[in-house]
Amino acid sequence: MKNIVVIGTTDCQGGAAKVGWDLGQELTSRDYRVHYLVGYKKSNKDFVSELKKPSVLKYLDDHTHYNVTATVRHGRSYLLANNIDFGASSEILNHPWFKNADLVHCHNLHGNFFKLDTLIKISQAKPVVWTLHDMWSVTGKCAYTTNPQKWSDGYHSCGNLMSYPPMLWDNTNYLWHRKQNIYQQLSNTTIVTPSRWLEKIVASSMLKHLPHSTIYNGINTSLFKPQSSDIRTQLGIPANAKLILFIAQGGMSDPRKGYKYIEQIRNHYRSDQNVYFLALGDGATMARHDNIISLPFVSDPQEISKYYACADLLLFPSLAENCPLVVLEAMATGLPVVAFNVGGVSELISHKQNGYVAKYQSYDELLSGIKWVFNLNNDSLNKLHLRNRHDVTTKYSLSTMTDQYLKLYSSLA
């Protein structure tokens, strides 16, 4: 199992892609050969191949500095209410990297670049590992649902047509049954979930007949680590002030990110001169209003790590999650996390041990979590920092994740 082909929406942009990218780099360092076949290439690496675009769209992408191809594909998906029957197929099967592969590792397949029934032929030719980074594979259409009561015999209607991926009309019944039909024809395919929460869903879904297991996401603990940071000095934040960090990642317009709770927390502390609020990704330029500081999003992990290091806690009010990298990154620096009890979050955070798990969608609980962290004495806070760092380095490191995937790969040989 020395030749691995990774299939995903992008090579290195986005949470799911980042997991696949970091895993590939770690595998390469261990003398494995890893190649990527992706819908949208974001790096300049020669081991990444972007699946072909129509020549006209490629020309427009190259000469307008705008992703016309993605816009056209997403528009087609929206109008036809279908994001599984269009995309690359024979190009993947005929690619020399695929032909020489010992194993194919799939990540997100819902970026309007991949024809889902291609998975049947892929699985007939090669062992397949498919890591599910959200719920899209087992729902009618949606990547996440916050309405579990809508499940019926493994089917979910995804009532909000504008949730990702947005669709003009309700075609979820067709999409669900189409997926079910495809999955019944899969062979030699193993499902991996990065949380036991999602594995439990898979175990009662249309993928339940396939082998499945949990391998938690792993992060580079050499990049995300406790360190000194001069960010407070640069931003004029007093050393003794309490600093709440929120990382928007462009998600402020996405209701799933829970930004309305951020607004409520901001308003609560707006007149408190000892509490500052720092939002990464909250605007195109730096802006400051009283004790609220907004900064453009930072993509460099070394820079992000400095923001974790200067904060007192990470506020993470997301309404739907799997195994969020942001939480793991914060924990790796020792930072306490206050988050809703959603998805796999409670598998990472032990309530009032190394963070605070708030009752779902409860603003009061979220605020109580912040106050709990602020009221910890130095000894308790130091123990929390050490526990967070220990948990990530022993359970959620890139090395640990890679070891577990290699064990799985070997079992499929």
C-alpha positions in Angstrom: 0.0 0.0 0.0 2.7 2.5 -1.0 0.7 4.4 -3.7 -2.2 6.4 -2.5 -4.6 8.5 -4.6 -6.6 11.1 -2.8 -9.9 12.4 -4.3 -11.5 15.6 -3.0 -13.0 18.9 -3.8 -9.7 20.8 -3.3 -6.2 19.8 -2.4 -5.5 22.1 0.6 -8.3 24.6 1.1 -11.1 24.0 3.6 -11.3 21.8 6.6 -11.8 18.5 4.9 -9.1 19.2 2.4 -6.7 20.3 5.1 -7.1 16.9 6.8 -6.4 15.1 3.6 -3.5 17.4 2.8 -1.8 17.0 6.2 -2.3 13.3 6.1 -0.7 13.1 2.7 2.3 15.1 3.8 2.8 12.9 6.8 2.5 9.8 4.6 5.0 11.2 2.2 7.5 11.8 5.0 7.1 8.1 5.8 8.0 7.1 2.2 4.5 6.7 0.8 3.7 8.1 -2.6 0.6 10.3 -2.5 -1.2 12.0 -5.4 -4.3 14.2 -5.5 -7.1 14.3 -8.0 -9.2 17.3 -7.2 -12.0 19.4 -8.6 -10.2 22.7 -7.8 -6.4 22.9 -7.4 -5.3 25.5 -4.9 -1.6 24.7 -4.7 1.2 24.6 -7.3 2.4 21.1 -6.4 3.1 18.7 -9.2 1.6 15.8 -7.3 -1.8 17.5 -7.5 -3.9 17.2 -10.7 -7.0 19.3 -11.3 -9.8 17.3 -13.1 -10.4 18.8 -16.5 -12.6 21.8 -17.0 -14.3 22.7 -20.3 -11.8 24.8 -22.3 -14.0 27.9 -22.2 -14.4 27.8 -18.4 -10.7 27.1 -17.9 -9.8 30.2 -20.1 -12.2 32.4 -18.0 -10.8 31.0 -14.8 -7.2 31.8 -15.9 -7.9 35.2 -17.3 -10.4 36.7 -15.0 -9.0 35.6 -11.6 -12.5 34.5 -10.8 -13.6 30.9 -10.3 -16.1 30.8 -13.2 -16.1 27.0 -13.3 -17.3 26.7 -9.7 -19.9 29.3 -10.3 -21.3 27.5 -13.3 -21.2 24.1 -11.5 -22.9 25.4 -8.4 -25.5 27.2 -10.6 -26.3 23.9 -12.4 -26.6 22.1 -9.1 -28.9 24.8 -7.8 -31.2 24.9 -10.8 -31.4 21.1 -11.4 -31.4 20.3 -7.7 -28.8 17.7 -8.4 -25.2 17.5 -7.4 -24.5 13.8 -7.8 -25.1 13.0 -11.4 -22.6 15.4 -13.0 -18.8 15.7 -12.8 -15.6 13.7 -13.5 -15.9 10.0 -14.2 -13.9 8.3 -16.9 -11.1 10.9 -16.5 -10.4 9.5 -13.0 -10.7 5.9 -14.0 -8.3 6.4 -16.9 -5.8 8.6 -15.0 -2.3 6.9 -14.7 -2.2 7.9 -11.0 -5.4 6.0 -10.4 -4.3 3.0 -12.4 -1.0 2.8 -10.4 -2.7 3.3 -7.1 -2.8 0.6 -4.4 -5.6 2.4 -2.6 -8.0 5.4 -3.1 -8.8 7.7 -0.2 -11.9 9.9 -0.8 -12.7 12.9 1.2 -15.5 15.4 0.3 -17.2 14.4 -2.9 -19.9 17.1 -3.0 -18.2 20.0 -4.6 -20.0 19.6 -8.0 -16.9 18.0 -9.5 -17.5 14.3 -9.0 -20.1 12.0 -10.5 -21.1 9.9 -7.5 -21.7 6.6 -9.3 -18.1 6.6 -10.4 -17.5 5.4 -6.9 -18.8 2.0 -7.9 -16.2 1.4 -10.6 -13.5 2.9 -8.4 -14.4 0.4 -5.6 -14.4 -2.5 -8.0 -10.9 -1.6 -9.1 -9.2 -0.5 -5.9 -9.7 -0.6 -2.1 -11.5 2.6 -1.1 -11.4 4.5 2.2 -14.0 7.3 2.3 -13.7 9.8 5.2 -16.9 11.6 5.9 -16.4 15.1 7.0 -20.1 16.0 7.2 -23.5 14.3 6.8 -24.0 14.9 3.1 -23.4 11.2 2.1 -26.3 10.0 4.2 -28.9 12.7 3.8 -31.1 13.8 0.9 -28.8 16.7 0.1 -27.7 18.6 3.2 -24.2 18.6 4.6 -25.6 19.2 8.1 -29.0 19.0 9.7 -30.0 20.5 13.0 -33.3 18.7 12.9 -32.7 15.1 13.8 -36.4 14.5 14.3 -36.9 14.6 10.6 -35.0 11.3 10.2 -37.3 8.5 9.2 -36.0 5.0 8.3 -32.6 6.5 7.5 -34.1 9.2 5.3 -33.8 12.9 5.9 -35.8 15.4 3.9 -33.4 18.4 4.4 -36.3 20.8 4.6 -34.1 24.0 4.2 -33.4 24.1 0.5 -31.0 27.0 1.0 -28.7 25.2 3.4 -25.5 23.9 1.8 -25.7 22.8 -0.9 -28.5 25.2 -1.9 -31.1 23.9 -4.4 -34.0 25.6 -6.2 -36.5 22.9 -5.6 -37.0 19.8 -3.4 -35.3 16.9 -5.1 -34.1 15.2 -1.9 -36.2 12.1 -2.3 -34.6 11.3 -5.7 -31.1 12.1 -4.4 -31.5 10.0 -1.3 -32.7 6.9 -3.2 -30.1 7.5 -5.9 -27.3 7.5 -3.3 -28.8 4.4 -1.7 -28.8 2.6 -5.0 -25.1 3.6 -5.6 -24.0 2.5 -2.2 -25.6 -0.9 -2.5 -23.2 -1.5 -5.5 -20.0 -0.5 -3.7 -17.4 -3.1 -3.0 -14.2 -3.0 -1.0 -15.2 0.3 0.6 -14.5 1.3 4.2 -16.2 4.4 5.8 -14.2 6.5 8.3 -15.9 9.1 10.5 -13.9 11.6 12.5 -16.3 11.4 15.4 -18.3 8.7 17.1 -21.3 10.9 16.8 -21.2 10.6 13.0 -20.3 6.9 13.1 -23.5 6.3 15.1 -25.5 8.1 12.3 -23.7 6.0 9.6 -24.5 2.8 11.5 -28.3 3.5 11.0 -28.0 5.0 7.5 -27.9 3.7 4.0 -24.1 3.2 4.5 -24.6 0.8 7.4 -23.8 -2.3 5.4 -20.2 -1.1 4.8 -17.4 -1.4 7.3 -17.1 1.8 9.3 -14.9 3.1 12.1 -13.9 6.3 13.8 -10.5 8.0 13.3 -10.4 11.4 14.8 -8.9 14.3 12.9 -5.3 15.1 13.7 -3.4 18.4 13.7 0.2 19.4 13.6 1.1 19.9 17.2 4.5 21.4 16.2 2.6 24.3 14.6 -0.2 24.6 17.2 1.5 24.8 20.6 1.8 27.0 23.7 4.0 30.0 22.9 4.6 33.6 23.7 2.7 36.1 21.6 2.9 39.8 21.0 -0.5 40.1 19.4 -1.9 41.9 22.5 0.8 44.5 22.4 0.2 45.0 18.6 -3.5 45.5 19.1 -3.3 47.6 22.3 -5.0 45.0 24.5 -3.9 45.3 28.2 -2.0 42.3 29.4 -4.4 41.8 32.3 -7.6 42.0 30.3 -9.7 39.0 29.4 -9.7 38.2 25.7 -12.4 36.2 24.0 -11.4 34.8 20.6 -13.8 33.9 17.8 -12.6 32.6 14.4 -15.2 33.4 11.8 -13.5 31.6 8.8 -15.9 33.5 6.5 -18.8 31.9 8.3 -20.6 35.0 9.6 -23.2 34.8 6.9 -23.7 31.1 7.6 -26.4 30.5 10.3 -24.7 27.2 11.1 -21.7 29.0 12.6 -23.9 30.5 15.4 -22.8 34.1 14.7 -26.0 35.5 16.4 -24.7 34.2 19.7 -21.4 36.0 19.1 -23.4 39.2 18.6 -25.2 38.6 21.9 -22.0 37.9 23.8 -20.4 41.0 22.3 -23.4 43.1 23.5 -23.2 41.7 26.9 -19.5 42.7 27.4 -19.6 45.9 25.3 -19.4 48.2 28.3 -16.9 46.0 30.3 -13.5 47.6 29.9 -11.7 44.5 31.2 -13.1 42.2 28.5 -12.0 42.3 24.9 -13.4 40.5 21.9 -11.2 39.5 19.0 -12.9 38.1 15.8 -10.6 36.7 13.1 -12.3 36.9 9.7 -14.8 39.6 10.8 -14.3 41.9 7.9 -11.8 42.7 5.1 -9.7 45.2 7.1 -9.0 45.7 10.8 -11.8 47.6 12.6 -12.1 48.5 16.3 -15.2 49.7 18.2 -14.6 50.1 22.0 -13.4 46.7 23.2 -14.4 44.8 20.0 -11.6 44.2 17.5 -12.3 42.7 14.0 -9.5 41.4 11.8 -9.3 39.8 8.3 -9.1 36.0 8.3 -5.6 34.6 8.7 -4.7 31.4 6.8 -1.1 30.9 8.0 -1.3 28.3 10.8 1.7 29.8 12.5 0.0 33.2 12.7 -3.3 31.6 13.8 -1.5 29.8 16.6 -0.3 33.2 17.9 -3.9 34.4 18.2 -4.8 31.2 20.2 -1.8 31.9 22.4 -2.8 35.4 23.3 -6.5 34.6 24.1 -8.1 33.5 27.4 -10.7 31.3 25.6 -12.1 30.3 22.2 -15.8 30.9 21.8 -17.2 28.3 19.4 -21.0 28.5 19.1 -21.4 26.5 15.9 -24.8 24.8 15.5 -23.6 21.8 13.5 -20.1 20.2 13.6 -18.3 16.9 13.2 -14.7 17.0 14.6 -13.8 20.7 14.2 -10.2 21.5 13.6 -10.5 24.9 15.2 -11.3 23.3 18.5 -8.4 20.9 18.3 -6.0 23.7 17.3 -7.1 25.8 20.2 -6.7 22.9 22.6 -3.2 22.2 21.3 -2.2 25.6 22.5 -3.8 24.9 25.9 -6.7 27.3 25.3 -10.0 26.6 27.0 -12.9 26.2 24.5 -16.6 27.2 25.2 -18.9 25.4 22.7 -22.3 24.0 22.3 -22.9 20.3 22.8 -23.2 19.5 19.1 -21.8 16.8 16.8 -18.5 15.4 18.1 -17.6 18.4 20.2 -18.3 16.7 23.5 -15.9 13.9 22.5 -13.1 16.4 22.4 -14.1 18.6 25.4 -14.8 17.2 28.9 -17.3 19.5 30.5 -15.7 21.7 33.2 -12.5 19.6 32.9 -10.7 21.1 29.9 -13.5 23.4 28.6 -17.2 24.1 28.8 -19.9 22.2 26.8 -23.0 24.4 26.8 -26.5 23.2 26.4 -27.4 23.3 22.7 -28.6 26.8 21.5 -28.6 28.2 25.0 -27.2 31.7 25.1 -27.3 31.7 28.9 -25.3 28.4 29.0 -22.8 29.9 26.6 -22.4 33.0 28.8 -22.1 30.7 31.9 -19.2 28.9 30.2 -17.3 32.1 29.6 -17.8 33.2 33.2 -16.7 29.7 34.4 -13.4 30.1 32.5 -12.9 33.7 33.7 -13.4 32.6 37.3 -10.8 29.8 37.3 -7.9 30.4 39.6 -4.4 30.2 38.3 -3.8 26.7 39.5 -7.0 25.3 37.9 -6.3 27.2 34.7 -2.8 25.9 34.4 -4.1 22.3 34.9 -6.7 22.9 32.2 -4.0 24.2 29.8 -1.8 21.1 30.5 -4.7 18.7 30.0 -5.7 20.3 26.7 -2.2 20.1 25.4 -1.8 16.5 26.6 -5.1 15.3 25.1 -4.3 16.7 21.7 -0.7 15.4 21.6 -1.8 11.9 22.7 -5.2 11.5 20.9 -5.5 14.1 18.1 -2.1 14.7 16.7 -1.3 14.3 13.0 1.1 11.4 13.8 -1.6 9.6 15.7 -4.2 10.0 13.0 -1.6 8.8 10.4 -0.8 5.7 12.4 -4.5 4.8 12.6 -5.0 5.3 8.9 -1.9 3.2 8.0 -3.3 0.4 10.2 -6.5 0.6 8.3 -4.8 0.7 4.9 -2.8 -2.4 5.9 -5.9 -4.3 6.8 -7.3 -3.7 3.3 -4.2 -5.0 1.4 
